[in-house]
C-alpha cells in the first residue's frame, strides 16, 4: 500500500476502510485521495495538509486548509477531502488502530484524548507552525521507513514513532486547536442537524427537504456543491456510525437495525458488511 518513496498508492481504493497490520502511513501528492466519497473507518487518522487547494470536511463542518493544518478523525466521524482544483495536493496521513495505543496511556497522559474528548466534528483542526512541522515530518518519515523495512524490530520502532507523534499532536491540540468558521451554509447545517437527530427514521431526500421547507432539487444541488457528496451517502454513513456505537454498547443486531433506522434486517446486514468489511454480529463481539 505504500511505495518505495513512502507515497500511498492510488490503486487501493478502500485502503482507508481496511488495511493489514495496525499502522498505515504515507505521503500522497495527487489530485485525488484514495477514498473520494464520504467515509468512516474503525481506525483513527491524522491528516497533515502540506500544499494545494482543498477543503477538509468532517461531520457538519468544512474548512479551507492551509499548510500545516492537522485534521483528526476518530472511528465515528464522517469525513472527506475536497480538492478545489484539478492540481495535486500534498498530504501526510497516518492511520492506526486505537487498541494498539491503550497500553501506553496513563492516568495523566491519554494519548487518544484529542480524538475522544470532544463532540463529533468539533475541534478537529489544529495548526502547526514550521519548526514543529519539521519535527513532525521527520518523525513521520521514520515511521514510514520502519513500516517499509519489515525487518526484525521494525514494528516496535514504528510503534515508538507513533507514540512520539501522538504526544506531539495532543500537546499541539491542547494549545492551538482552532475554532475556524465552517464554510457550510445554514441550510446544509440545518439538514445535517435534522439528519443527526432523526437517524431512527427512514430519511429520504424528499422527507428531509419537506421538514426544512426546501425544494428537494435545490437541497440536493446545494449539498453536493458544498460537501462534494450526496445526502444519500451522508445519511447512510451516519446510520452506520450510529449502529457501530449501538453494537459496541452491547445492543443486539436486531435492535441495532431498527434503532439506527434500517427497517429491513437483510438490507442492514448487507449494508453494514459492505461498508465496514465485517458483519454486524461479528463487529458487536
TAPEVEN-V543455 format. One record per residue. N is the residue number from 1. RES is the residue in three letters. PHI is phi in radians with two decimals (999 if undefined). Layout:
BEGIN
n = {N;N}
res = {RES;RES}
phi = {PHI;PHI}
END
This chain:
BEGIN
n = {1;2;3;4;5;6;7;8;9;10;11;12;13;14;15;16;17;18;19;20;21;22;23;24;25;26;27;28;29;30;31;32;33;34;35;36;37;38;39;40;41;42;43;44;45;46;47;48;49;50;51;52;53;54;55;56;57;58;59;60;61;62;63;64;65;66;67;68;69;70;71;72;73;74;75;76;77;78;79;80;81;82;83;84;85;86;87;88;89;90;91;92;93;94;95;96;97;98;99;100;101;102;103;104;105;106;107;108;109;110;111;112;113;114;115;116;117;118;119;120;121;122;123;124;125;126;127;128;129;130;131;132;133;134;135;136;137;138;139;140;141;142;143;144;145;146;147;148;149;150;151;152;153;154;155;156;157;158;159;160;161;162;163;164;165;166;167;168;169;170;171;172;173;174;175;176;177;178;179;180;181;182;183;184;185;186;187;188;189;190;191;192;193;194;195;196;197;198;199;200;201;202;203;204;205;206;207;208;209;210;211;212;213;214;215;216;217;218;219;220;221;222;223;224;225;226;227;228;229;230;231;232;233;234;235;236;237;238;239;240;241;242;243;244;245;246;247;248;249;250;251;252;253;254;255;256;257;258;259;260;261;262;263;264;265;266;267;268;269;270;271;272;273;274;275;276;277;278;279;280;281;282;283;284;285}
res = {UNK;UNK;UNK;UNK;UNK;UNK;UNK;UNK;UNK;UNK;UNK;UNK;UNK;UNK;UNK;UNK;UNK;UNK;UNK;UNK;UNK;UNK;UNK;UNK;UNK;UNK;UNK;UNK;UNK;UNK;UNK;UNK;UNK;UNK;UNK;UNK;UNK;UNK;UNK;UNK;UNK;UNK;UNK;UNK;UNK;UNK;UNK;UNK;UNK;UNK;UNK;UNK;UNK;UNK;UNK;UNK;UNK;UNK;UNK;UNK;UNK;UNK;UNK;UNK;UNK;UNK;UNK;UNK;UNK;UNK;UNK;UNK;UNK;UNK;UNK;UNK;UNK;UNK;UNK;UNK;UNK;UNK;UNK;UNK;UNK;UNK;UNK;UNK;UNK;UNK;UNK;UNK;UNK;UNK;UNK;UNK;UNK;UNK;UNK;UNK;UNK;UNK;UNK;UNK;UNK;UNK;UNK;UNK;UNK;UNK;UNK;UNK;UNK;UNK;UNK;UNK;UNK;UNK;UNK;UNK;UNK;UNK;UNK;UNK;UNK;UNK;UNK;UNK;UNK;UNK;UNK;UNK;UNK;UNK;UNK;UNK;UNK;UNK;UNK;UNK;UNK;UNK;UNK;UNK;UNK;UNK;UNK;UNK;UNK;UNK;UNK;UNK;UNK;UNK;UNK;UNK;UNK;UNK;UNK;UNK;UNK;UNK;UNK;UNK;UNK;UNK;UNK;UNK;UNK;UNK;UNK;UNK;UNK;UNK;UNK;UNK;UNK;UNK;UNK;UNK;UNK;UNK;UNK;UNK;UNK;UNK;UNK;UNK;UNK;UNK;UNK;UNK;UNK;UNK;UNK;UNK;UNK;UNK;UNK;UNK;UNK;UNK;UNK;UNK;UNK;UNK;UNK;UNK;UNK;UNK;UNK;UNK;UNK;UNK;UNK;UNK;UNK;UNK;UNK;UNK;UNK;UNK;UNK;UNK;UNK;UNK;UNK;UNK;UNK;UNK;UNK;UNK;UNK;UNK;UNK;UNK;UNK;UNK;UNK;UNK;UNK;UNK;UNK;UNK;UNK;UNK;UNK;UNK;UNK;UNK;UNK;UNK;UNK;UNK;UNK;UNK;UNK;UNK;UNK;UNK;UNK;UNK;UNK;UNK;UNK;UNK;UNK;UNK;UNK;UNK;UNK;UNK;UNK;UNK;UNK;UNK;UNK;UNK;UNK;UNK;UNK;UNK;UNK;UNK;UNK}
phi = {999;-2.12;-1.40;-1.16;-1.65;1.49;-1.50;-1.26;-1.38;-1.49;-1.30;-1.59;-1.13;-1.92;-1.15;-1.13;-1.36;-2.40;-2.68;-1.32;1.45;-1.92;-2.35;-2.35;-2.56;-3.09;-1.87;-2.03;-2.58;-2.58;-1.26;-2.25;-1.63;-1.01;-2.02;-1.51;-1.78;-0.90;-2.71;-2.33;-2.63;-1.44;-1.83;-1.72;-2.34;-1.96;-1.99;-1.84;-1.57;-1.99;3.02;2.30;-2.46;-2.39;-1.92;-1.82;-1.83;-2.57;0.88;-1.72;-2.18;-2.42;-2.19;-1.28;-1.64;-2.16;-0.92;1.67;-1.24;-2.08;-1.93;-1.93;-2.26;-1.60;-1.48;-2.13;-1.71;-1.31;-2.67;-2.92;-1.87;-1.92;-1.40;-1.49;-2.49;-1.38;-1.43;-1.11;-2.23;-1.80;-2.62;-2.14;-2.07;-2.25;-2.07;-2.62;-1.60;-0.97;-1.01;-1.04;-1.67;-0.87;-1.12;-1.78;-1.49;-2.16;-1.11;-1.92;-2.31;-1.62;-1.17;-1.87;-1.00;-1.21;-1.62;-1.91;-1.53;-2.90;-1.39;-0.96;1.44;-1.93;0.98;-1.44;-1.95;-2.37;-2.12;-1.91;-1.34;-0.97;-1.02;-1.23;-1.05;-1.13;-1.11;-1.12;-1.16;-1.14;-1.09;-1.15;-1.11;-1.16;-1.09;-1.06;-1.10;-1.14;-1.17;-1.34;-1.15;0.91;-1.93;-0.95;1.47;-1.07;-1.20;-1.23;-1.08;-1.03;-1.13;-1.13;-1.18;-1.07;-1.10;-1.08;-1.12;-1.18;-1.07;-1.09;-1.19;-1.11;-1.14;-1.06;-1.16;-1.17;-1.74;-2.24;-0.98;-1.81;-1.52;-1.36;-1.04;-1.29;-1.69;-1.36;-1.28;-1.11;-1.08;-1.28;-1.08;-1.13;-1.10;-1.16;-1.11;-1.10;-1.04;-1.00;-1.56;-2.38;-1.14;-1.29;-1.61;-1.46;-1.60;-1.86;-1.01;-1.10;-1.11;-1.11;-1.06;-1.09;-1.14;-1.71;1.00;-2.11;-1.21;-1.14;-1.23;-1.12;-1.09;-1.07;-1.13;-1.14;-1.09;-1.11;-1.12;-1.58;-1.98;1.36;-2.31;-1.82;-1.08;-0.97;-1.15;-1.10;-1.06;-1.03;-1.24;-1.10;-1.16;-1.16;-1.06;-1.13;-1.13;-1.10;-1.14;-1.12;-1.14;-1.14;-1.45;1.75;-1.23;-1.25;-1.10;-1.17;-1.12;-1.07;-0.94;-1.44;-1.18;-1.75;1.47;-1.66;-1.49;-2.02;-1.06;-1.12;-1.15;-1.07;-1.03;-1.14;-1.18;-1.05;-1.16;-1.11;-1.50;-1.66;1.60;-2.41;-1.21;-1.08;-1.08;-1.23;-1.09;-1.11;-1.43}
END
